Amino acid sequence: MSVLLVMPPMGQMGEMRNEVKLKSAGAGKYTGSGNVMMAGKWNATITVKQNGKHLGQNKIVLTAA
Ligand SMILES: [Cu+2]
């Protein structure tokens, strides 16, 4: 399972992206940590894979303060 964080280009700043891998913590929970390079809105795409099989994907918008 992984989360891809993307901030679209803004003004002089190019797109920023950071992929965070998540580890299973059992009971359907996942943990992981990654850096958010700057405050603002990030598009987060969560991808679920198991044994190389793509099981699902979800997108949310995160606001980093
Ligand atoms: Cu930015």
N, CA, C, O and the ligand as a Tripos MOL2 file, in Angstrom:
@<TRIPOS>MOLECULE
protein
  261   259    66     0     0
PROTEIN
NO_CHARGES

@<TRIPOS>ATOM
      1 N           0.8490   -1.1710    0.0000 N.3       1 MET1
      2 CA          0.0000    0.0000    0.0000 C.3       1 MET1
      3 C           0.8950    1.2340    0.0000 C.2       1 MET1
      4 O           1.9100    1.2830    0.6950 O.2       1 MET1
      5 N           0.5050    2.2210   -0.7840 N.am      2 SER2
      6 CA          1.3130    3.4330   -0.8350 C.3       2 SER2
      7 C           0.4260    4.6490   -1.0260 C.2       2 SER2
      8 O          -0.7060    4.5590   -1.5010 O.2       2 SER2
      9 N           0.9750    5.7750   -0.6430 N.am      3 VAL3
     10 CA          0.2800    7.0400   -0.8410 C.3       3 VAL3
     11 C           1.1800    7.9370   -1.6750 C.2       3 VAL3
     12 O           2.3300    8.1870   -1.3130 O.2       3 VAL3
     13 N           0.6580    8.4100   -2.7760 N.am      4 LEU4
     14 CA          1.4130    9.3420   -3.6170 C.3       4 LEU4
     15 C           0.8630   10.7430   -3.3680 C.2       4 LEU4
     16 O          -0.3140   11.0140   -3.6060 O.2       4 LEU4
     17 N           1.7280   11.6190   -2.8880 N.am      5 LEU5
     18 CA          1.3340   13.0060   -2.6110 C.3       5 LEU5
     19 C           1.8210   13.8870   -3.7490 C.2       5 LEU5
     20 O           3.0080   13.8930   -4.0740 O.2       5 LEU5
     21 N           0.9150   14.6180   -4.3450 N.am      6 VAL6
     22 CA          1.2870   15.4940   -5.4590 C.3       6 VAL6
     23 C           0.7320   16.8890   -5.2100 C.2       6 VAL6
     24 O          -0.4500   17.0580   -4.9100 O.2       6 VAL6
     25 N           1.6030   17.8830   -5.3400 N.am      7 MET7
     26 CA          1.1380   19.2680   -5.3160 C.3       7 MET7
     27 C           1.3240   19.8150   -6.7200 C.2       7 MET7
     28 O           2.4350   19.8220   -7.2500 O.2       7 MET7
     29 N           0.2330   20.2730   -7.3200 N.am      8 PRO8
     30 CA          0.3250   20.7840   -8.6870 C.3       8 PRO8
     31 C           1.2760   21.9890   -8.7690 C.2       8 PRO8
     32 O           1.5320   22.6430   -7.7580 O.2       8 PRO8
     33 N           1.7910   22.2790   -9.9510 N.am      9 PRO9
     34 CA          2.6800   23.4380  -10.0980 C.3       9 PRO9
     35 C           1.9670   24.7250   -9.6920 C.2       9 PRO9
     36 O           0.7790   24.9020   -9.9630 O.2       9 PRO9
     37 N           2.7010   25.6120   -9.0440 N.am     10 MET10
     38 CA          2.1310   26.8930   -8.6480 C.3      10 MET10
     39 C           3.1480   27.9640   -9.0030 C.2      10 MET10
     40 O           4.2870   27.9090   -8.5380 O.2      10 MET10
     41 N           2.7630   28.9290   -9.8100 N.am     11 GLY11
     42 CA          3.6720   30.0180  -10.1590 C.3      11 GLY11
     43 C           5.0040   29.4960  -10.6520 C.2      11 GLY11
     44 O           5.0580   28.7170  -11.6040 O.2      11 GLY11
     45 N           6.0840   29.9250  -10.0030 N.am     12 GLN12
     46 CA          7.4450   29.5340  -10.3950 C.3      12 GLN12
     47 C           7.7780   28.1030   -9.9870 C.2      12 GLN12
     48 O           8.7610   27.5260  -10.4490 O.2      12 GLN12
     49 N           6.9500   27.5450   -9.1210 N.am     13 MET13
     50 CA          7.2780   26.2770   -8.5140 C.3      13 MET13
     51 C           6.7490   25.1250   -9.3540 C.2      13 MET13
     52 O           5.5780   25.1110   -9.7340 O.2      13 MET13
     53 N           7.5900   24.1890   -9.6340 N.am     14 GLY14
     54 CA          7.1490   23.0120  -10.3770 C.3      14 GLY14
     55 C           6.3460   22.0710   -9.5040 C.2      14 GLY14
     56 O           6.2140   22.2710   -8.2970 O.2      14 GLY14
     57 N           5.8200   21.0530  -10.1330 N.am     15 GLU15
     58 CA          5.0800   20.0440   -9.3880 C.3      15 GLU15
     59 C           5.9880   19.3820   -8.3600 C.2      15 GLU15
     60 O           7.1730   19.1590   -8.6040 O.2      15 GLU15
     61 N           5.4150   19.0800   -7.2250 N.am     16 MET16
     62 CA          6.1610   18.3430   -6.2070 C.3      16 MET16
     63 C           5.4460   17.0370   -5.9630 C.2      16 MET16
     64 O           4.2170   16.9780   -5.9170 O.2      16 MET16
     65 N           6.2350   15.9900   -5.8080 N.am     17 ARG17
     66 CA          5.5970   14.7160   -5.4770 C.3      17 ARG17
     67 C           6.4530   13.8980   -4.5360 C.2      17 ARG17
     68 O           7.6800   13.9960   -4.5280 O.2      17 ARG17
     69 N           5.7860   13.1070   -3.7620 N.am     18 ASN18
     70 CA          6.4560   12.2860   -2.7690 C.3      18 ASN18
     71 C           5.6300   11.0210   -2.5700 C.2      18 ASN18
     72 O           4.4320   11.0910   -2.2970 O.2      18 ASN18
     73 N           6.2710    9.8690   -2.7070 N.am     19 GLU19
     74 CA          5.5370    8.6350   -2.5050 C.3      19 GLU19
     75 C           5.9110    8.0330   -1.1590 C.2      19 GLU19
     76 O           7.0880    7.9060   -0.8220 O.2      19 GLU19
     77 N           4.9000    7.6720   -0.4100 N.am     20 VAL20
     78 CA          5.1050    7.1070    0.9180 C.3      20 VAL20
     79 C           4.5860    5.6730    0.9210 C.2      20 VAL20
     80 O           3.4250    5.4220    0.5980 O.2      20 VAL20
     81 N           5.4420    4.7550    1.2820 N.am     21 LYS21
     82 CA          5.0220    3.3520    1.3860 C.3      21 LYS21
     83 C           4.4300    3.1180    2.7710 C.2      21 LYS21
     84 O           4.9340    3.6160    3.7780 O.2      21 LYS21
     85 N           3.3660    2.3580    2.7920 N.am     22 LEU22
     86 CA          2.7250    2.0580    4.0750 C.3      22 LEU22
     87 C           2.9010    0.5740    4.3810 C.2      22 LEU22
     88 O           2.8820   -0.2760    3.4910 O.2      22 LEU22
     89 N           3.0720    0.2970    5.6630 N.am     23 LYS23
     90 CA          3.2250   -1.0920    6.0920 C.3      23 LYS23
     91 C           1.9830   -1.5330    6.8440 C.2      23 LYS23
     92 O           1.3600   -0.7570    7.5680 O.2      23 LYS23
     93 N           1.6460   -2.7750    6.6590 N.am     24 SER24
     94 CA          0.5010   -3.3240    7.3670 C.3      24 SER24
     95 C           0.8150   -3.3940    8.8550 C.2      24 SER24
     96 O           1.8780   -3.8620    9.2620 O.2      24 SER24
     97 N          -0.1400   -2.9150    9.6610 N.am     25 ALA25
     98 CA          0.0210   -2.9890   11.1090 C.3      25 ALA25
     99 C          -0.9860   -3.9920   11.6710 C.2      25 ALA25
    100 O          -1.2230   -4.0320   12.8780 O.2      25 ALA25
    101 N          -1.5670   -4.7910   10.8010 N.am     26 GLY26
    102 CA         -2.5490   -5.7880   11.2320 C.3      26 GLY26
    103 C          -3.9300   -5.1990   11.3790 C.2      26 GLY26
    104 O          -4.0910   -3.9830   11.4810 O.2      26 GLY26
    105 N          -4.9170   -6.0560   11.3900 N.am     27 ALA27
    106 CA         -6.3150   -5.6490   11.5740 C.3      27 ALA27
    107 C          -6.7470   -4.5650   10.5790 C.2      27 ALA27
    108 O          -7.5460   -3.6870   10.9070 O.2      27 ALA27
    109 N          -6.2080   -4.6420    9.3700 N.am     28 GLY28
    110 CA         -6.6310   -3.6980    8.3300 C.3      28 GLY28
    111 C          -6.0760   -2.3020    8.4730 C.2      28 GLY28
    112 O          -6.5080   -1.3840    7.7760 O.2      28 GLY28
    113 N          -5.0980   -2.1280    9.3910 N.am     29 LYS29
    114 CA         -4.5210   -0.7900    9.5590 C.3      29 LYS29
    115 C          -3.1450   -0.7220    8.9250 C.2      29 LYS29
    116 O          -2.4100   -1.7090    8.8840 O.2      29 LYS29
    117 N          -2.8100    0.4600    8.4340 N.am     30 TYR30
    118 CA         -1.5150    0.6690    7.8090 C.3      30 TYR30
    119 C          -0.8530    1.8910    8.4110 C.2      30 TYR30
    120 O          -1.5160    2.8650    8.7680 O.2      30 TYR30
    121 N           0.4520    1.8280    8.5170 N.am     31 THR31
    122 CA          1.1700    2.9780    9.0510 C.3      31 THR31
    123 C           2.3270    3.3350    8.1310 C.2      31 THR31
    124 O           2.8230    2.5030    7.3700 O.2      31 THR31
    125 N           2.7390    4.5770    8.2190 N.am     32 GLY32
    126 CA          3.8830    5.0220    7.4570 C.3      32 GLY32
    127 C           4.0940    6.4870    7.7350 C.2      32 GLY32
    128 O           3.2070    7.1680    8.2490 O.2      32 GLY32
    129 N           5.2790    6.9740    7.3930 N.am     33 SER33
    130 CA          5.4890    8.4030    7.5620 C.3      33 SER33
    131 C           6.2930    8.9310    6.4030 C.2      33 SER33
    132 O           7.1360    8.2360    5.8350 O.2      33 SER33
    133 N           6.0220   10.1510    6.0680 N.am     34 GLY34
    134 CA          6.7340   10.7770    4.9750 C.3      34 GLY34
    135 C           6.7260   12.2660    5.1720 C.2      34 GLY34
    136 O           5.9940   12.7990    6.0060 O.2      34 GLY34
    137 N           7.5400   12.9220    4.4030 N.am     35 ASN35
    138 CA          7.6200   14.3730    4.5300 C.3      35 ASN35
    139 C           6.6940   15.0740    3.5620 C.2      35 ASN35
    140 O           6.5580   14.6840    2.4030 O.2      35 ASN35
    141 N           6.0720   16.1020    4.0590 N.am     36 VAL36
    142 CA          5.3060   16.9820    3.1980 C.3      36 VAL36
    143 C           6.1940   18.2110    3.0260 C.2      36 VAL36
    144 O           6.5240   18.8960    3.9950 O.2      36 VAL36
    145 N           6.5770   18.4800    1.7760 N.am     37 MET37
    146 CA          7.5960   19.4980    1.5380 C.3      37 MET37
    147 C           7.1470   20.9150    1.8330 C.2      37 MET37
    148 O           7.9710   21.7830    2.1180 O.2      37 MET37
    149 N           5.8530   21.1530    1.7660 N.am     38 MET38
    150 CA          5.3750   22.4920    2.1180 C.3      38 MET38
    151 C           3.9000   22.4620    2.4650 C.2      38 MET38
    152 O           3.1710   21.5330    2.1170 O.2      38 MET38
    153 N           3.4830   23.5120    3.1630 N.am     39 ALA39
    154 CA          2.0810   23.6200    3.5450 C.3      39 ALA39
    155 C           1.2200   23.8740    2.3110 C.2      39 ALA39
    156 O           1.6880   24.4100    1.3070 O.2      39 ALA39
    157 N          -0.0180   23.4860    2.4060 N.am     40 GLY40
    158 CA         -0.9410   23.7110    1.3120 C.3      40 GLY40
    159 C          -1.7070   22.4480    0.9950 C.2      40 GLY40
    160 O          -1.7110   21.4870    1.7640 O.2      40 GLY40
    161 N          -2.3540   22.4730   -0.1550 N.am     41 LYS41
    162 CA         -3.1770   21.3250   -0.5370 C.3      41 LYS41
    163 C          -2.3700   20.3230   -1.3530 C.2      41 LYS41
    164 O          -1.6650   20.6870   -2.2950 O.2      41 LYS41
    165 N          -2.4880   19.0750   -0.9780 N.am     42 TRP42
    166 CA         -1.8240   17.9820   -1.6800 C.3      42 TRP42
    167 C          -2.8730   16.9890   -2.1360 C.2      42 TRP42
    168 O          -3.7940   16.6500   -1.3930 O.2      42 TRP42
    169 N          -2.7240   16.5340   -3.3500 N.am     43 ASN43
    170 CA         -3.5980   15.4770   -3.8470 C.3      43 ASN43
    171 C          -2.9610   14.1420   -3.4650 C.2      43 ASN43
    172 O          -1.8450   13.8260   -3.8760 O.2      43 ASN43
    173 N          -3.6800   13.3900   -2.6910 N.am     44 ALA44
    174 CA         -3.1530   12.1090   -2.2350 C.3      44 ALA44
    175 C          -3.8680   10.9760   -2.9510 C.2      44 ALA44
    176 O          -5.0960   10.8830   -2.9290 O.2      44 ALA44
    177 N          -3.0800   10.1130   -3.5890 N.am     45 THR45
    178 CA         -3.6500    8.9280   -4.2340 C.3      45 THR45
    179 C          -3.1940    7.7200   -3.4410 C.2      45 THR45
    180 O          -1.9980    7.4550   -3.3220 O.2      45 THR45
    181 N          -4.1410    7.0010   -2.9090 N.am     46 ILE46
    182 CA         -3.8320    5.8300   -2.0960 C.3      46 ILE46
    183 C          -4.0300    4.5910   -2.9640 C.2      46 ILE46
    184 O          -5.1110    4.3630   -3.5080 O.2      46 ILE46
    185 N          -2.9810    3.8050   -3.0810 N.am     47 THR47
    186 CA         -3.0510    2.6090   -3.9280 C.3      47 THR47
    187 C          -2.8700    1.3700   -3.0660 C.2      47 THR47
    188 O          -1.9420    1.2850   -2.2620 O.2      47 THR47
    189 N          -3.7540    0.4320   -3.2430 N.am     48 VAL48
    190 CA         -3.6860   -0.8210   -2.4890 C.3      48 VAL48
    191 C          -3.2810   -1.9440   -3.4330 C.2      48 VAL48
    192 O          -3.9400   -2.2050   -4.4390 O.2      48 VAL48
    193 N          -2.1800   -2.6010   -3.0810 N.am     49 LYS49
    194 CA         -1.7110   -3.7450   -3.8740 C.3      49 LYS49
    195 C          -1.4340   -4.8950   -2.9320 C.2      49 LYS49
    196 O          -1.0250   -4.7000   -1.7870 O.2      49 LYS49
    197 N          -1.6600   -6.0930   -3.4290 N.am     50 GLN50
    198 CA         -1.3180   -7.2530   -2.6350 C.3      50 GLN50
    199 C          -0.7220   -8.2850   -3.5760 C.2      50 GLN50
    200 O          -1.3230   -8.6180   -4.5970 O.2      50 GLN50
    201 N           0.4370   -8.7840   -3.2460 N.am     51 ASN51
    202 CA          1.1460   -9.7420   -4.0930 C.3      51 ASN51
    203 C           1.2350   -9.2520   -5.5380 C.2      51 ASN51
    204 O           1.0470  -10.0200   -6.4820 O.2      51 ASN51
    205 N           1.5190   -7.9780   -5.6880 N.am     52 GLY52
    206 CA          1.6630   -7.3970   -7.0150 C.3      52 GLY52
    207 C           0.3550   -7.1360   -7.7390 C.2      52 GLY52
    208 O           0.3520   -6.6250   -8.8580 O.2      52 GLY52
    209 N          -0.7530   -7.4850   -7.1050 N.am     53 LYS53
    210 CA         -2.0580   -7.2660   -7.7310 C.3      53 LYS53
    211 C          -2.6460   -5.9400   -7.2740 C.2      53 LYS53
    212 O          -2.6380   -5.6000   -6.0910 O.2      53 LYS53
    213 N          -3.1470   -5.2180   -8.2390 N.am     54 HIS54
    214 CA         -3.7500   -3.9230   -7.9550 C.3      54 HIS54
    215 C          -5.1720   -4.1410   -7.4350 C.2      54 HIS54
    216 O          -6.0330   -4.6300   -8.1660 O.2      54 HIS54
    217 N          -5.4160   -3.7810   -6.1860 N.am     55 LEU55
    218 CA         -6.7290   -4.0500   -5.5880 C.3      55 LEU55
    219 C          -7.6440   -2.8410   -5.5500 C.2      55 LEU55
    220 O          -8.8660   -2.9880   -5.5520 O.2      55 LEU55
    221 N          -7.0700   -1.6540   -5.5160 N.am     56 GLY56
    222 CA         -7.9510   -0.4900   -5.4570 C.3      56 GLY56
    223 C          -7.1750    0.7980   -5.3300 C.2      56 GLY56
    224 O          -5.9740    0.8070   -5.0570 O.2      56 GLY56
    225 N          -7.8810    1.8710   -5.5330 N.am     57 GLN57
    226 CA         -7.2500    3.1920   -5.4900 C.3      57 GLN57
    227 C          -8.2870    4.2010   -5.0240 C.2      57 GLN57
    228 O          -9.4710    4.0920   -5.3400 O.2      57 GLN57
    229 N          -7.8180    5.1810   -4.2700 N.am     58 ASN58
    230 CA         -8.7230    6.2170   -3.7930 C.3      58 ASN58
    231 C          -7.9520    7.5220   -3.7810 C.2      58 ASN58
    232 O          -6.7410    7.5400   -3.5600 O.2      58 ASN58
    233 N          -8.6670    8.6200   -4.0210 N.am     59 LYS59
    234 CA         -8.0100    9.9220   -4.0390 C.3      59 LYS59
    235 C          -8.6450   10.8390   -3.0180 C.2      59 LYS59
    236 O          -9.8690   10.9210   -2.9100 O.2      59 LYS59
    237 N          -7.8060   11.5230   -2.2750 N.am     60 ILE60
    238 CA         -8.3160   12.5250   -1.3420 C.3      60 ILE60
    239 C          -7.4250   13.7560   -1.4290 C.2      60 ILE60
    240 O          -6.3060   13.6920   -1.9380 O.2      60 ILE60
    241 N          -7.9300   14.8680   -0.9290 N.am     61 VAL61
    242 CA         -7.1240   16.0800   -0.8740 C.3      61 VAL61
    243 C          -6.7560   16.3240    0.5850 C.2      61 VAL61
    244 O          -7.6230   16.4060    1.4550 O.2      61 VAL61
    245 N          -5.4520   16.4390    0.8370 N.am     62 LEU62
    246 CA         -4.9660   16.7200    2.1750 C.3      62 LEU62
    247 C          -4.5440   18.1730    2.2450 C.2      62 LEU62
    248 O          -3.9670   18.7040    1.2970 O.2      62 LEU62
    249 N          -4.8280   18.8080    3.3540 N.am     63 THR63
    250 CA         -4.3330   20.1620    3.5490 C.3      63 THR63
    251 C          -3.2880   20.1280    4.6590 C.2      63 THR63
    252 O          -3.5870   19.8050    5.8090 O.2      63 THR63
    253 N          -2.0650   20.4660    4.2920 N.am     64 ALA64
    254 CA         -0.9740   20.4790    5.2680 C.3      64 ALA64
    255 C          -0.8560   21.8860    5.8390 C.2      64 ALA64
    256 O          -0.8160   22.8670    5.0970 O.2      64 ALA64
    257 N          -0.8020   21.9730    7.1440 N.am     65 ALA65
    258 CA         -0.7040   23.2860    7.7960 C.3      65 ALA65
    259 C           0.7370   23.5630    8.2120 C.2      65 ALA65
    260 O           1.0240   24.6190    8.7770 O.2      65 ALA65
    261 CU          3.9420   23.9050   -3.8280 Cu       66 CU66
@<TRIPOS>BOND
     1     1     2 1
     2     2     3 1
     3     3     4 2
     4     3     5 am
     5     5     6 1
     6     6     7 1
     7     7     8 2
     8     7     9 am
     9     9    10 1
    10    10    11 1
    11    11    12 2
    12    11    13 am
    13    13    14 1
    14    14    15 1
    15    15    16 2
    16    15    17 am
    17    17    18 1
    18    18    19 1
    19    19    20 2
    20    19    21 am
    21    21    22 1
    22    22    23 1
    23    23    24 2
    24    23    25 am
    25    25    26 1
    26    26    27 1
    27    27    28 2
    28    27    29 am
    29    29    30 1
    30    30    31 1
    31    31    32 2
    32    31    33 am
    33    33    34 1
    34    34    35 1
    35    35    36 2
    36    35    37 am
    37    37    38 1
    38    38    39 1
    39    39    40 2
    40    39    41 am
    41    41    42 1
    42    42    43 1
    43    43    44 2
    44    43    45 am
    45    45    46 1
    46    46    47 1
    47    47    48 2
    48    47    49 am
    49    49    50 1
    50    50    51 1
    51    51    52 2
    52    51    53 am
    53    53    54 1
    54    54    55 1
    55    55    56 2
    56    55    57 am
    57    57    58 1
    58    58    59 1
    59    59    60 2
    60    59    61 am
    61    61    62 1
    62    62    63 1
    63    63    64 2
    64    63    65 am
    65    65    66 1
    66    66    67 1
    67    67    68 2
    68    67    69 am
    69    69    70 1
    70    70    71 1
    71    71    72 2
    72    71    73 am
    73    73    74 1
    74    74    75 1
    75    75    76 2
    76    75    77 am
    77    77    78 1
    78    78    79 1
    79    79    80 2
    80    79    81 am
    81    81    82 1
    82    82    83 1
    83    83    84 2
    84    83    85 am
    85    85    86 1
    86    86    87 1
    87    87    88 2
    88    87    89 am
    89    89    90 1
    90    90    91 1
    91    91    92 2
    92    91    93 am
    93    93    94 1
    94    94    95 1
    95    95    96 2
    96    95    97 am
    97    97    98 1
    98    98    99 1
    99    99   100 2
   100    99   101 am
   101   101   102 1
   102   102   103 1
   103   103   104 2
   104   103   105 am
   105   105   106 1
   106   106   107 1
   107   107   108 2
   108   107   109 am
   109   109   110 1
   110   110   111 1
   111   111   112 2
   112   111   113 am
   113   113   114 1
   114   114   115 1
   115   115   116 2
   116   115   117 am
   117   117   118 1
   118   118   119 1
   119   119   120 2
   120   119   121 am
   121   121   122 1
   122   122   123 1
   123   123   124 2
   124   123   125 am
   125   125   126 1
   126   126   127 1
   127   127   128 2
   128   127   129 am
   129   129   130 1
   130   130   131 1
   131   131   132 2
   132   131   133 am
   133   133   134 1
   134   134   135 1
   135   135   136 2
   136   135   137 am
   137   137   138 1
   138   138   139 1
   139   139   140 2
   140   139   141 am
   141   141   142 1
   142   142   143 1
   143   143   144 2
   144   143   145 am
   145   145   146 1
   146   146   147 1
   147   147   148 2
   148   147   149 am
   149   149   150 1
   150   150   151 1
   151   151   152 2
   152   151   153 am
   153   153   154 1
   154   154   155 1
   155   155   156 2
   156   155   157 am
   157   157   158 1
   158   158   159 1
   159   159   160 2
   160   159   161 am
   161   161   162 1
   162   162   163 1
   163   163   164 2
   164   163   165 am
   165   165   166 1
   166   166   167 1
   167   167   168 2
   168   167   169 am
   169   169   170 1
   170   170   171 1
   171   171   172 2
   172   171   173 am
   173   173   174 1
   174   174   175 1
   175   175   176 2
   176   175   177 am
   177   177   178 1
   178   178   179 1
   179   179   180 2
   180   179   181 am
   181   181   182 1
   182   182   183 1
   183   183   184 2
   184   183   185 am
   185   185   186 1
   186   186   187 1
   187   187   188 2
   188   187   189 am
   189   189   190 1
   190   190   191 1
   191   191   192 2
   192   191   193 am
   193   193   194 1
   194   194   195 1
   195   195   196 2
   196   195   197 am
   197   197   198 1
   198   198   199 1
   199   199   200 2
   200   199   201 am
   201   201   202 1
   202   202   203 1
   203   203   204 2
   204   203   205 am
   205   205   206 1
   206   206   207 1
   207   207   208 2
   208   207   209 am
   209   209   210 1
   210   210   211 1
   211   211   212 2
   212   211   213 am
   213   213   214 1
   214   214   215 1
   215   215   216 2
   216   215   217 am
   217   217   218 1
   218   218   219 1
   219   219   220 2
   220   219   221 am
   221   221   222 1
   222   222   223 1
   223   223   224 2
   224   223   225 am
   225   225   226 1
   226   226   227 1
   227   227   228 2
   228   227   229 am
   229   229   230 1
   230   230   231 1
   231   231   232 2
   232   231   233 am
   233   233   234 1
   234   234   235 1
   235   235   236 2
   236   235   237 am
   237   237   238 1
   238   238   239 1
   239   239   240 2
   240   239   241 am
   241   241   242 1
   242   242   243 1
   243   243   244 2
   244   243   245 am
   245   245   246 1
   246   246   247 1
   247   247   248 2
   248   247   249 am
   249   249   250 1
   250   250   251 1
   251   251   252 2
   252   251   253 am
   253   253   254 1
   254   254   255 1
   255   255   256 2
   256   255   257 am
   257   257   258 1
   258   258   259 1
   259   259   260 2
@<TRIPOS>SUBSTRUCTURE
     1 MET1         2 RESIDUE 1 A MET
     2 SER2         6 RESIDUE 1 A SER
     3 VAL3        10 RESIDUE 1 A VAL
     4 LEU4        14 RESIDUE 1 A LEU
     5 LEU5        18 RESIDUE 1 A LEU
     6 VAL6        22 RESIDUE 1 A VAL
     7 MET7        26 RESIDUE 1 A MET
     8 PRO8        30 RESIDUE 1 A PRO
     9 PRO9        34 RESIDUE 1 A PRO
    10 MET10       38 RESIDUE 1 A MET
    11 GLY11       42 RESIDUE 1 A GLY
    12 GLN12       46 RESIDUE 1 A GLN
    13 MET13       50 RESIDUE 1 A MET
    14 GLY14       54 RESIDUE 1 A GLY
    15 GLU15       58 RESIDUE 1 A GLU
    16 MET16       62 RESIDUE 1 A MET
    17 ARG17       66 RESIDUE 1 A ARG
    18 ASN18       70 RESIDUE 1 A ASN
    19 GLU19       74 RESIDUE 1 A GLU
    20 VAL20       78 RESIDUE 1 A VAL
    21 LYS21       82 RESIDUE 1 A LYS
    22 LEU22       86 RESIDUE 1 A LEU
    23 LYS23       90 RESIDUE 1 A LYS
    24 SER24       94 RESIDUE 1 A SER
    25 ALA25       98 RESIDUE 1 A ALA
    26 GLY26      102 RESIDUE 1 A GLY
    27 ALA27      106 RESIDUE 1 A ALA
    28 GLY28      110 RESIDUE 1 A GLY
    29 LYS29      114 RESIDUE 1 A LYS
    30 TYR30      118 RESIDUE 1 A TYR
    31 THR31      122 RESIDUE 1 A THR
    32 GLY32      126 RESIDUE 1 A GLY
    33 SER33      130 RESIDUE 1 A SER
    34 GLY34      134 RESIDUE 1 A GLY
    35 ASN35      138 RESIDUE 1 A ASN
    36 VAL36      142 RESIDUE 1 A VAL
    37 MET37      146 RESIDUE 1 A MET
    38 MET38      150 RESIDUE 1 A MET
    39 ALA39      154 RESIDUE 1 A ALA
    40 GLY40      158 RESIDUE 1 A GLY
    41 LYS41      162 RESIDUE 1 A LYS
    42 TRP42      166 RESIDUE 1 A TRP
    43 ASN43      170 RESIDUE 1 A ASN
    44 ALA44      174 RESIDUE 1 A ALA
    45 THR45      178 RESIDUE 1 A THR
    46 ILE46      182 RESIDUE 1 A ILE
    47 THR47      186 RESIDUE 1 A THR
    48 VAL48      190 RESIDUE 1 A VAL
    49 LYS49      194 RESIDUE 1 A LYS
    50 GLN50      198 RESIDUE 1 A GLN
    51 ASN51      202 RESIDUE 1 A ASN
    52 GLY52      206 RESIDUE 1 A GLY
    53 LYS53      210 RESIDUE 1 A LYS
    54 HIS54      214 RESIDUE 1 A HIS
    55 LEU55      218 RESIDUE 1 A LEU
    56 GLY56      222 RESIDUE 1 A GLY
    57 GLN57      226 RESIDUE 1 A GLN
    58 ASN58      230 RESIDUE 1 A ASN
    59 LYS59      234 RESIDUE 1 A LYS
    60 ILE60      238 RESIDUE 1 A ILE
    61 VAL61      242 RESIDUE 1 A VAL
    62 LEU62      246 RESIDUE 1 A LEU
    63 THR63      250 RESIDUE 1 A THR
    64 ALA64      254 RESIDUE 1 A ALA
    65 ALA65      258 RESIDUE 1 A ALA
    66 CU66       261 GROUP 0 **** ****
